[in-house]
């Protein structure tokens, strides 16, 4: 059994999934939008700085993990459209297991945070499926 671990990060509000990618008509693929790249370029260093301040925790690479997200968006925005950018940022910027290992995502709308707050931890065996 793995040692319990947990990390909390405060980040700027990520773009909606609807605005993360744009069509590349040259090769019929998608590429990151300007808004997504701008957010990623500012949120990435912010994430790394906070991670280092927490002691540079290295989660086990092939073990399930979970994330709880508090996000400050109004009712015109779907909160579930913001999680993809956050999960991808964790995997891109930190020595973090692929998000395929994320077994639980909890998202809550909150005006108590400026952008969003993520709490990432090893997976708890308490399941909604039981």
Phi and psi in degrees as GROMACS dihedral restraints (atoms count N, CA, C in turn):
[ dihedral_restraints ]
;  ai    aj    ak    al  type     phi  dphi    fc
    3     4     5     6     1   -79.3    20    10
    4     5     6     7     1   147.0    20    10
    6     7     8     9     1   -61.0    20    10
    7     8     9    10     1   135.2    20    10
    9    10    11    12     1   -61.9    20    10
   10    11    12    13     1   142.8    20    10
   12    13    14    15     1  -145.0    20    10
   13    14    15    16     1   153.7    20    10
   15    16    17    18     1  -157.7    20    10
   16    17    18    19     1   143.3    20    10
   18    19    20    21     1  -140.0    20    10
   19    20    21    22     1   141.3    20    10
   21    22    23    24     1  -123.7    20    10
   22    23    24    25     1   134.0    20    10
   24    25    26    27     1  -130.3    20    10
   25    26    27    28     1   141.6    20    10
   27    28    29    30     1  -108.2    20    10
   28    29    30    31     1   124.6    20    10
   30    31    32    33     1  -133.2    20    10
   31    32    33    34     1   160.8    20    10
   33    34    35    36     1   -66.5    20    10
   34    35    36    37     1   156.7    20    10
   36    37    38    39     1   -60.7    20    10
   37    38    39    40     1   124.2    20    10
   39    40    41    42     1   -77.7    20    10
   40    41    42    43     1   160.0    20    10
   42    43    44    45     1   -69.4    20    10
   43    44    45    46     1   156.7    20    10
   45    46    47    48     1   -67.6    20    10
   46    47    48    49     1   151.1    20    10
   48    49    50    51     1   -55.4    20    10
   49    50    51    52     1   -32.6    20    10
   51    52    53    54     1   -61.1    20    10
   52    53    54    55     1   -22.7    20    10
   54    55    56    57     1  -115.6    20    10
   55    56    57    58     1    12.9    20    10
   57    58    59    60     1   -81.5    20    10
   58    59    60    61     1   -32.0    20    10
   60    61    62    63     1  -130.7    20    10
   61    62    63    64     1   151.1    20    10
   63    64    65    66     1  -125.4    20    10
   64    65    66    67     1   157.1    20    10
   66    67    68    69     1   -74.8    20    10
   67    68    69    70     1   137.0    20    10
   69    70    71    72     1  -104.9    20    10
   70    71    72    73     1   100.4    20    10
   72    73    74    75     1   -69.9    20    10
   73    74    75    76     1   -18.5    20    10
   75    76    77    78     1   -64.9    20    10
   76    77    78    79     1   -42.5    20    10
   78    79    80    81     1  -126.7    20    10
   79    80    81    82     1    18.5    20    10
   81    82    83    84     1    55.6    20    10
   82    83    84    85     1    43.7    20    10
   84    85    86    87     1  -126.4    20    10
   85    86    87    88     1  -176.4    20    10
   87    88    89    90     1  -116.2    20    10
   88    89    90    91     1   148.3    20    10
   90    91    92    93     1  -135.3    20    10
   91    92    93    94     1   156.1    20    10
   93    94    95    96     1   -58.9    20    10
   94    95    96    97     1   137.8    20    10
   96    97    98    99     1   -74.6    20    10
   97    98    99   100     1   165.5    20    10
   99   100   101   102     1   -60.7    20    10
  100   101   102   103     1   -44.0    20    10
  102   103   104   105     1   -61.6    20    10
  103   104   105   106     1   -41.3    20    10
  105   106   107   108     1   -67.4    20    10
  106   107   108   109     1   -45.1    20    10
  108   109   110   111     1   -62.1    20    10
  109   110   111   112     1   -40.7    20    10
  111   112   113   114     1   -63.3    20    10
  112   113   114   115     1   -45.4    20    10
  114   115   116   117     1   -63.4    20    10
  115   116   117   118     1   -47.0    20    10
  117   118   119   120     1   -60.0    20    10
  118   119   120   121     1   -39.6    20    10
  120   121   122   123     1   -70.6    20    10
  121   122   123   124     1   -25.6    20    10
  123   124   125   126     1   -93.7    20    10
  124   125   126   127     1   -37.6    20    10
  126   127   128   129     1   -74.5    20    10
  127   128   129   130     1   -32.1    20    10
  129   130   131   132     1   -58.1    20    10
  130   131   132   133     1   -55.8    20    10
  132   133   134   135     1   -62.3    20    10
  133   134   135   136     1   -33.5    20    10
  135   136   137   138     1   -62.4    20    10
  136   137   138   139     1   -44.2    20    10
  138   139   140   141     1   -63.1    20    10
  139   140   141   142     1   -48.3    20    10
  141   142   143   144     1   -62.1    20    10
  142   143   144   145     1   -41.2    20    10
  144   145   146   147     1   -61.1    20    10
  145   146   147   148     1   -45.5    20    10
  147   148   149   150     1   -66.9    20    10
  148   149   150   151     1   -39.0    20    10
  150   151   152   153     1   -61.3    20    10
  151   152   153   154     1   -43.8    20    10
  153   154   155   156     1   -63.9    20    10
  154   155   156   157     1   -38.8    20    10
  156   157   158   159     1   -65.2    20    10
  157   158   159   160     1   -25.9    20    10
  159   160   161   162     1   -83.4    20    10
  160   161   162   163     1    -2.5    20    10
  162   163   164   165     1   100.7    20    10
  163   164   165   166     1    17.8    20    10
  165   166   167   168     1    52.1    20    10
  166   167   168   169     1    52.9    20    10
  168   169   170   171     1   -61.8    20    10
  169   170   171   172     1   132.4    20    10
  171   172   173   174     1  -108.4    20    10
  172   173   174   175     1   101.1    20    10
  174   175   176   177     1   -64.5    20    10
  175   176   177   178     1   150.7    20    10
  177   178   179   180     1   -58.2    20    10
  178   179   180   181     1   138.4    20    10
  180   181   182   183     1   -75.1    20    10
  181   182   183   184     1   -29.6    20    10
  183   184   185   186     1  -122.1    20    10
  184   185   186   187     1    46.3    20    10
  186   187   188   189     1  -133.0    20    10
  187   188   189   190     1   145.3    20    10
  189   190   191   192     1   -61.5    20    10
  190   191   192   193     1   147.6    20    10
  192   193   194   195     1  -138.8    20    10
  193   194   195   196     1   170.7    20    10
  195   196   197   198     1  -138.6    20    10
  196   197   198   199     1   160.9    20    10
  198   199   200   201     1  -139.9    20    10
  199   200   201   202     1   137.4    20    10
  201   202   203   204     1  -115.5    20    10
  202   203   204   205     1   129.3    20    10
  204   205   206   207     1  -121.0    20    10
  205   206   207   208     1   126.5    20    10
  207   208   209   210     1  -103.4    20    10
  208   209   210   211     1   130.0    20    10
  210   211   212   213     1  -136.4    20    10
  211   212   213   214     1   133.5    20    10
  213   214   215   216     1   -98.3    20    10
  214   215   216   217     1    88.7    20    10
  216   217   218   219     1  -132.6    20    10
  217   218   219   220     1   151.4    20    10
  219   220   221   222     1   -78.7    20    10
  220   221   222   223     1   179.2    20    10
  222   223   224   225     1   -72.9    20    10
  223   224   225   226     1    -8.8    20    10
  225   226   227   228     1   -80.3    20    10
  226   227   228   229     1    -8.2    20    10
  228   229   230   231     1  -115.0    20    10
  229   230   231   232     1   134.5    20    10
  231   232   233   234     1   -77.0    20    10
  232   233   234   235     1   125.3    20    10
  234   235   236   237     1   -68.3    20    10
  235   236   237   238     1   -27.5    20    10
  237   238   239   240     1   -74.6    20    10
  238   239   240   241     1   -12.9    20    10
  240   241   242   243     1   -79.0    20    10
  241   242   243   244     1    -1.9    20    10
  243   244   245   246     1  -102.4    20    10
  244   245   246   247     1   -15.8    20    10
  246   247   248   249     1   -69.1    20    10
  247   248   249   250     1   -34.5    20    10
  249   250   251   252     1   -58.8    20    10
  250   251   252   253     1   -46.4    20    10
  252   253   254   255     1   -60.9    20    10
  253   254   255   256     1   -39.4    20    10
  255   256   257   258     1   -68.6    20    10
  256   257   258   259     1   -45.0    20    10
  258   259   260   261     1   -64.2    20    10
  259   260   261   262     1   -42.7    20    10
  261   262   263   264     1   -63.8    20    10
  262   263   264   265     1   -35.7    20    10
  264   265   266   267     1   -65.6    20    10
  265   266   267   268     1   -42.4    20    10
  267   268   269   270     1   -56.5    20    10
  268   269   270   271     1   -48.9    20    10
  270   271   272   273     1   -69.2    20    10
  271   272   273   274     1   -35.2    20    10
  273   274   275   276     1   -72.5    20    10
  274   275   276   277     1   -40.0    20    10
  276   277   278   279     1  -100.0    20    10
  277   278   279   280     1   -20.2    20    10
  279   280   281   282     1  -121.2    20    10
  280   281   282   283     1   158.6    20    10
  282   283   284   285     1   -74.5    20    10
  283   284   285   286     1    82.7    20    10
  285   286   287   288     1  -126.8    20    10
  286   287   288   289     1   145.3    20    10
  288   289   290   291     1   -61.3    20    10
  289   290   291   292     1   150.5    20    10
  291   292   293   294     1   -54.5    20    10
  292   293   294   295     1   149.7    20    10
  294   295   296   297     1   -69.0    20    10
  295   296   297   298     1    -6.2    20    10
  297   298   299   300     1   -63.7    20    10
  298   299   300   301     1   -21.8    20    10
  300   301   302   303     1   -87.2    20    10
  301   302   303   304     1    -2.0    20    10
  303   304   305   306     1   -79.1    20    10
  304   305   306   307     1   112.7    20    10
  306   307   308   309     1   -98.2    20    10
  307   308   309   310     1    -9.6    20    10
  309   310   311   312     1  -150.3    20    10
  310   311   312   313     1   131.7    20    10
  312   313   314   315     1  -126.6    20    10
  313   314   315   316     1   124.9    20    10
  315   316   317   318     1  -118.9    20    10
  316   317   318   319     1   129.4    20    10
  318   319   320   321     1  -126.9    20    10
  319   320   321   322     1   133.9    20    10
  321   322   323   324     1  -135.4    20    10
  322   323   324   325     1   135.4    20    10
  324   325   326   327     1   -77.9    20    10
  325   326   327   328     1   133.1    20    10
  327   328   329   330     1  -152.5    20    10
  328   329   330   331     1   134.0    20    10
  330   331   332   333     1   -94.8    20    10
  331   332   333   334     1    11.6    20    10
  333   334   335   336     1   -88.8    20    10
  334   335   336   337     1    -2.9    20    10
  336   337   338   339     1  -120.0    20    10
  337   338   339   340     1   152.3    20    10
  339   340   341   342     1   -74.0    20    10
  340   341   342   343     1   -46.8    20    10
  342   343   344   345     1  -122.5    20    10
  343   344   345   346     1   -80.2    20    10
  345   346   347   348     1  -153.2    20    10
  346   347   348   349     1   156.9    20    10
  348   349   350   351     1  -127.8    20    10
  349   350   351   352     1   128.7    20    10
  351   352   353   354     1  -111.9    20    10
  352   353   354   355     1   134.6    20    10
  354   355   356   357     1  -120.1    20    10
  355   356   357   358     1   116.6    20    10
  357   358   359   360     1  -112.7    20    10
  358   359   360   361     1   135.8    20    10
  360   361   362   363     1  -153.2    20    10
  361   362   363   364     1   170.1    20    10
  363   364   365   366     1   -66.5    20    10
  364   365   366   367     1   154.5    20    10
  366   367   368   369     1   -68.9    20    10
  367   368   369   370     1   131.3    20    10
  369   370   371   372     1   -87.8    20    10
  370   371   372   373     1   137.4    20    10
  372   373   374   375     1   -72.6    20    10
  373   374   375   376     1    -9.6    20    10
  375   376   377   378     1   -66.2    20    10
  376   377   378   379     1   123.3    20    10
  378   379   380   381     1  -124.9    20    10
  379   380   381   382     1   145.0    20    10
  381   382   383   384     1   -72.1    20    10
  382   383   384   385     1   -20.7    20    10
  384   385   386   387     1   -78.2    20    10
  385   386   387   388     1   -12.4    20    10
